[in-house]
């Protein structure tokens, strides 16, 4: 059963643009310089290797999206196949981490980039203005939001191609000769950090009931997204380390900006910052508004959250109440004064936690829904049915430990713990209250209310 009121308006181009926009965020601009310090001239190799574990981990999601397309899939799959409590807590933590972490982080990062180009308004005000624009666009409907995403992604890809092409004019293969000088350990650490730059495309499985032929489109969008993003990242890395000696690049505050300025002048550098860095953040921000309400709509349908939260606009068919809540929480995140590093850590942890129950659901799919599994346009079999989720579990465990260690402050760790405990407490209270009305939330598991 589709979420009532949503319309199938998205085709392969729109879904692929959303996936690419979700994936290419500010991470490439932050982590390129960071990993350059660790791996040196092996930066392109690290980018090439980093895509492998993420791509493998995403294949179970592509399989689920092909076999059983669903709106709010990051909640719906585990709630029906694993545990409604676990699914809800995962969504609760992810939503808090996104609304109060990731969205404010990207809006403020955009504001800082614009400030470096002469915008004199306060970063907080600029960030709120950016949020307001995307809030209005998404109120008007998923189709306008998807078209805006497509236009921004085209310019973003153009900026990254421009950077790669201009860097190639100064490319010197001599600068790559020391690729392995820092050892395998440095390369592996660089690979571990760069996996973050490939995460995000799992958001497209949230849109199942708004996609035409989702069983075909969802896996194809994954298969388009990863090669495109990997090729762009590797090209950018080659242009960076091939344009100057590593030691010279390490002396720069922003190596990519310096390389672009040296090869393309001030005008080219400005285009790269606006079309690349700023739009990388804006495309991810817009994608978060597009997919952020979908799982919550299904949670509302399951009565875990109050029904009024799921109201759809009669004209545009958009969840205006939930979008308004996202907007308000995101503005509060902008005004919270938390360091950008803390916002980044919360958003990354939320993205990791939501992954776990979905991967478990992928393992159960063939047994619980054998007919849908067999009819699926894309499916994992035999060894790969288990191998791909296991790679995902290991990746999540490793990076969650790294992020928690990086938080350092017990207060910041404790605040994230509050996110988790508040979700558990709310679910328990809500379940108790609904039992008095004769509604048992535990019966959600096993419910087969899927779209045909």
C-alpha positions in Angstrom: 0.0 0.0 0.0 1.4 3.4 -1.0 1.3 6.3 1.4 -2.0 8.0 0.6 -1.7 11.2 -1.5 1.9 10.7 -2.9 2.2 10.6 -6.7 4.6 8.6 -8.9 6.3 11.5 -10.7 10.0 10.6 -10.6 11.9 8.8 -13.4 15.4 7.4 -13.6 17.0 10.8 -14.4 15.5 12.5 -11.4 16.3 9.6 -9.0 19.9 9.4 -10.3 20.3 13.1 -9.8 19.0 12.8 -6.2 21.4 9.9 -5.5 24.4 11.8 -7.0 23.4 15.0 -5.1 23.0 13.0 -1.8 26.5 11.5 -2.3 28.6 14.5 -3.5 28.5 16.6 -0.4 31.0 18.9 1.2 33.0 15.8 2.2 35.2 15.8 -1.0 36.3 19.4 -0.3 37.0 18.6 3.4 38.5 15.2 3.1 40.7 15.8 0.1 43.0 18.0 2.0 42.8 15.9 5.1 43.7 12.6 3.3 46.4 14.4 1.3 48.2 15.0 4.6 48.0 11.3 5.4 48.4 9.4 2.1 50.2 12.0 0.1 50.4 11.3 -3.7 48.4 8.1 -3.1 45.2 10.2 -2.8 43.7 9.0 -6.1 44.3 5.4 -5.2 42.6 6.0 -1.8 39.6 7.5 -3.5 39.5 4.5 -5.9 39.6 1.9 -3.1 37.2 3.8 -0.8 34.2 3.3 -3.2 34.5 -0.5 -3.0 33.2 -1.2 0.6 30.4 1.5 0.3 29.2 0.1 -3.1 29.2 -3.4 -1.7 27.2 -2.2 1.3 24.6 -0.5 -0.8 23.8 -3.5 -3.0 21.5 -5.0 -0.3 19.5 -1.8 -0.4 19.3 -1.8 -4.1 17.9 -5.4 -3.9 15.3 -4.4 -1.3 14.3 -1.3 -3.4 13.9 -3.5 -6.5 12.0 -6.3 -4.8 9.7 -4.3 -2.5 9.7 -0.5 -3.4 8.3 1.5 -0.5 8.0 5.0 0.7 10.0 5.4 4.0 11.9 2.3 3.2 14.6 2.9 5.8 11.9 2.5 8.4 9.4 0.2 6.7 11.8 -2.6 5.7 13.1 -3.3 9.3 9.7 -2.6 10.9 8.0 -5.3 8.9 11.0 -7.8 8.7 13.0 -7.2 11.9 11.5 -5.2 14.7 9.2 -2.1 14.8 10.9 -0.9 18.0 14.4 -1.1 16.5 13.2 0.5 13.2 11.6 3.4 15.0 14.6 4.1 17.3 16.9 4.0 14.2 14.7 6.5 12.4 14.3 8.7 15.5 18.1 9.0 16.0 18.6 9.5 12.3 16.0 12.3 12.1 17.3 14.1 15.2 20.9 13.8 13.9 19.8 15.1 10.4 17.5 17.9 11.5 19.7 19.1 14.3 23.1 18.1 12.8 23.4 17.5 9.1 21.1 20.1 7.7 22.4 22.9 9.9 25.9 21.8 9.2 25.5 22.1 5.4 23.6 25.4 5.6 26.3 26.9 7.9 29.1 25.5 5.7 27.5 27.2 2.6 27.2 30.4 4.5 30.9 30.3 5.4 31.9 29.7 1.8 29.7 32.6 0.7 31.3 34.7 3.4 34.7 34.0 2.0 33.5 35.5 -1.3 32.4 38.8 0.2 28.9 38.1 1.6 28.7 40.4 4.7 25.6 39.0 6.4 26.1 36.8 9.4 26.6 33.1 8.7 23.5 32.2 10.8 21.3 34.6 8.8 22.6 33.3 5.5 22.1 29.7 6.6 18.5 30.4 7.6 17.8 32.1 4.3 19.2 29.0 2.5 17.0 26.7 4.6 14.0 28.9 3.8 14.5 28.6 0.1 14.7 24.8 0.1 11.7 24.6 2.6 9.6 26.6 0.1 10.8 24.6 -2.9 9.9 21.3 -1.2 6.5 22.6 0.0 5.7 23.2 -3.7 6.2 19.5 -4.5 8.7 16.7 -5.0 8.8 17.3 -8.8 10.1 20.9 -8.5 12.5 19.9 -5.8 13.8 17.1 -8.1 14.2 19.4 -11.0 16.1 21.9 -8.9 18.2 19.0 -7.8 18.9 18.0 -11.4 20.0 21.6 -12.4 22.3 21.9 -9.4 23.8 18.5 -10.0 24.5 19.3 -13.6 26.4 22.5 -12.6 28.2 20.7 -9.8 29.4 18.0 -12.1 30.4 20.7 -14.6 32.5 22.4 -11.8 34.3 19.2 -10.9 35.0 18.3 -14.5 36.2 21.9 -15.0 38.6 21.5 -12.0 39.8 18.1 -13.3 40.4 19.5 -16.8 42.2 22.6 -15.7 44.3 20.6 -13.3 45.2 18.2 -16.1 46.9 21.1 -18.0 49.5 21.3 -15.3 49.7 17.5 -14.7 53.2 16.2 -14.1 53.5 12.4 -13.7 56.7 12.9 -11.7 54.6 14.1 -8.8 53.0 10.6 -8.5 56.2 8.7 -8.2 56.2 8.8 -4.4 52.7 7.3 -4.2 53.7 4.4 -1.9 56.3 6.2 0.2 54.1 6.6 3.2 53.2 2.9 3.4 50.1 0.7 3.2 48.9 1.9 6.6 48.6 5.5 5.5 46.8 4.5 2.4 44.3 2.3 4.4 43.6 5.1 6.8 43.0 7.4 3.9 40.6 4.9 2.4 38.7 4.6 5.7 38.2 8.4 5.9 37.2 8.7 2.3 34.4 6.2 2.5 32.4 9.0 4.1 32.5 10.8 0.8 30.5 8.0 -0.9 27.7 7.7 1.6 24.3 9.2 1.1 22.7 7.5 -1.9 20.7 5.2 0.3 18.2 8.0 0.6 16.6 7.1 -2.7 15.0 4.0 -1.3 12.8 6.4 0.7 11.0 7.5 -2.5 9.6 4.1 -3.6 5.9 5.3 -4.0 6.9 8.4 -5.9 9.1 6.6 -8.5 7.8 5.3 -11.8 8.8 1.6 -12.2 10.7 1.7 -8.9 11.8 -2.0 -9.2 13.9 -1.1 -12.2 14.7 2.5 -11.5 16.2 2.1 -7.9 18.9 -0.4 -8.7 19.7 1.4 -12.0 20.1 4.7 -10.1 22.6 3.1 -7.7 24.5 1.7 -10.7 24.7 5.1 -12.3 25.5 7.0 -9.1 28.6 5.1 -8.0 30.6 5.0 -11.2 29.8 8.7 -11.9 30.8 9.8 -8.4 33.9 7.6 -8.3 35.1 8.8 -11.7 34.6 12.5 -10.6 36.4 11.9 -7.3 39.4 10.1 -8.8 39.7 12.8 -11.6 39.7 15.5 -8.9 42.3 13.7 -6.9 44.6 13.2 -9.9 44.3 16.8 -10.9 45.2 17.9 -7.3 48.3 15.7 -6.7 49.4 16.0 -10.4 49.5 19.8 -10.4 52.2 20.4 -7.7 54.5 18.4 -5.4 52.8 17.0 -2.3 54.9 19.2 0.0 53.8 22.3 -1.8 50.2 21.3 -1.5 50.5 20.5 2.2 51.6 24.1 2.7 48.2 25.4 1.3 45.2 25.9 3.6 42.9 24.8 0.8 44.8 22.7 -1.8 42.0 22.4 -4.2 41.2 26.1 -4.3 44.9 26.9 -4.7 45.3 24.4 -7.6 42.2 25.8 -9.3 43.4 29.4 -8.9 46.8 28.6 -10.2 45.5 26.8 -13.3 42.3 28.7 -14.1 42.8 32.2 -12.5 40.4 34.1 -10.2 37.4 33.6 -12.4 37.9 29.8 -12.6 38.5 29.6 -8.9 35.2 31.5 -8.2 33.3 29.2 -10.5 34.8 26.1 -8.8 33.9 27.4 -5.3 30.3 28.4 -6.2 29.6 25.6 -8.7 31.5 23.0 -6.8 31.8 23.5 -3.0 28.6 25.5 -2.5 26.4 23.4 -4.8 27.8 20.1 -3.4 26.4 21.3 0.0 23.2 22.6 -1.5 22.4 19.5 -3.5 22.8 17.3 -0.3 20.7 19.8 1.6 17.9 19.7 -0.9 18.0 15.9 -1.0 17.6 15.8 2.8 14.4 17.9 2.5 13.2 15.6 -0.3 13.7 12.3 1.6 13.5 13.5 5.2 9.8 13.2 5.6 9.2 9.8 3.9 10.0 7.4 6.8 8.1 9.7 9.2 5.0 9.4 7.0 5.1 5.6 7.4 5.7 6.0 11.2 2.6 8.2 11.4 0.7 5.6 9.4 1.7 3.0 12.0 0.3 5.4 14.7 3.7 5.6 16.5 3.6 9.3 15.8 0.3 11.3 16.0 -1.8 11.3 12.8 -1.9 15.1 12.4 1.9 15.1 11.7 1.3 13.3 8.4 -1.1 15.8 6.8 -0.5 16.3 3.1 -1.1 19.6 1.4 -4.2 19.3 -0.7 -2.8 21.3 -3.7 0.8 20.0 -3.8 0.6 16.6 -2.1 3.5 17.4 0.1 3.8 16.7 3.9 3.7 20.4 4.9 3.5 19.8 8.7 6.6 17.5 8.7 8.5 19.8 6.3 7.8 22.7 8.7 9.1 20.7 11.6 12.2 19.9 9.7 12.6 23.6 8.9 12.1 24.7 12.5 14.5 22.1 14.0 17.1 22.9 11.4 16.9 26.6 12.2 17.3 25.7 15.9 20.4 23.7 15.0 21.8 26.7 13.1 21.2 28.9 16.2 22.4 26.3 18.7 26.1 27.4 18.6 27.4 23.9 18.5 30.7 23.5 16.7 30.5 22.3 13.1 32.6 19.3 14.0 30.0 18.2 16.5 27.2 18.7 14.0 29.2 16.6 11.5 29.7 13.8 14.1 26.0 13.6 15.0 25.0 13.5 11.4 27.5 10.8 10.5 26.4 8.6 13.5 22.8 9.0 12.6 23.5 7.9 9.1 25.4 4.8 10.4 22.7 3.7 12.9 19.9 3.8 10.3 21.9 1.5 8.1 22.0 -1.5 10.5 18.3 -2.6 10.7 17.9 -2.2 6.9 20.9 -4.5 6.3 19.3 -7.1 8.6 16.1 -6.8 6.7 18.0 -7.6 3.4 19.1 -10.9 4.9 15.5 -11.8 5.7 14.0 -10.8 2.4 14.4 -14.1 0.5 12.8 -16.1 3.3 9.9 -13.7 4.2 9.0 -12.7 0.6 10.3 -15.4 -1.7 8.0 -14.5 -4.6 9.0 -10.9 -4.6 12.6 -11.8 -4.3 12.5 -14.1 -7.3 10.6 -11.5 -9.4 13.0 -8.8 -8.5 14.9 -7.1 -11.3 18.0 -7.1 -9.1 18.9 -9.6 -6.4 21.9 -11.0 -4.5 22.3 -14.7 -4.4 24.3 -17.3 -2.5 27.6 -15.9 -1.1 26.8 -12.3 -2.0 23.5 -12.3 -0.1 25.5 -12.6 3.1 28.8 -11.1 2.1 27.4 -7.6 1.2 25.6 -7.0 4.5 28.5 -8.3 6.5 30.8 -5.7 4.8 28.2 -3.1 5.7 28.1 -4.2 9.4 31.9 -4.1 9.7 32.1 -0.7 8.0 29.4 0.8 10.3 31.1 -0.7 13.5 34.5 0.7 12.5 33.3 4.2 11.6 31.0 4.5 14.6 33.9 3.8 16.9 36.1 6.3 15.1 33.4 9.0 15.3 32.6 8.4 19.0 36.3 8.6 19.8 36.6 11.8 17.9 33.8 13.4 19.9 36.1 13.4 22.9 33.8 15.4 25.2 31.6 13.3 27.5 28.9 15.9 27.2 28.8 15.6 23.4 28.8 11.8 23.6 26.1 12.1 26.3 23.9 14.3 24.1 23.9 11.6 21.4 23.1 9.0 24.0 20.1 11.2 24.9 19.0 11.0 21.3 18.9 7.2 21.6 17.3 7.0 25.0 14.6 9.5 24.2 13.6 7.4 21.2 13.4 4.2 23.3 11.4 6.1 26.0 9.0 7.6 23.5 8.3 4.2 21.8 7.7 2.5 25.1 5.3 5.2 26.3 3.4 5.3 23.0 3.1 1.5 22.9 1.7 1.4 26.4 -0.9 4.1 25.6 -1.9 2.5 22.3 -2.4 -0.9 24.1 -5.1 0.8 26.2 -6.9 1.6 22.9 -6.5 -2.0 21.7 -3.6 -1.3 19.3 -0.5 -3.5 19.6 2.5 -2.0 17.9 4.3 -5.4 18.0 1.9 -6.6 15.3 3.6 -4.2 12.8 6.2 -6.9 12.3 4.9 -9.2 9.6 2.5 -6.7 8.2 2.5 -7.0 4.3 1.2 -3.5 3.3 3.5 -3.1 0.3 2.8 -1.4 -3.0 2.0 -3.5 -6.0 
